[in-house]
Amino acid sequence: MISEAFETEDVRLLTDIGFIALSRGLDTHATAIFEGVRALRPRQEAGPLGLALVHMFRGELDQAVAGLRALPPSDAALTFLGIALSRQGAQAEARDILADVIATAPDTPFAVLAREALG
């Protein structure tokens, strides 16, 4: 199976490249990379999380929210869900989710991001 040929570090590197592509506005490239990551590691959140961020970048907030709601409630998924909901206009739900991230994971980069999103 092809996914077995990729080591954890390889998939991590692909994920990083996907985020770099997205940060450079290369959303089509990022989509292809995150689809590949999702195919390689279907039980991990990196691929779906990256795809949700691509949707947010494109302004496709309904798709982003749906993708993030489908993920297990990790700090990353909840933080980006809160941001997507805020951009969608669901301010009360976004505030609740982001405040929860801050309360449950106060010393993480996600809490910092959640605080910035609330500010």
Secondary structure, DSSP 4 states (H G I P E B T S, - for coil): -GGGGS-HHHHHHHHHHHHHHHHTT-HHHHHHHHHHHHHH-TTSSHHHHHHHHHHHHHT-HHHHHHHHHTS---HHHHHHHHHHHHHHT-HHHHHHHHHHHHHHSTTSHHHHHHHHHH-
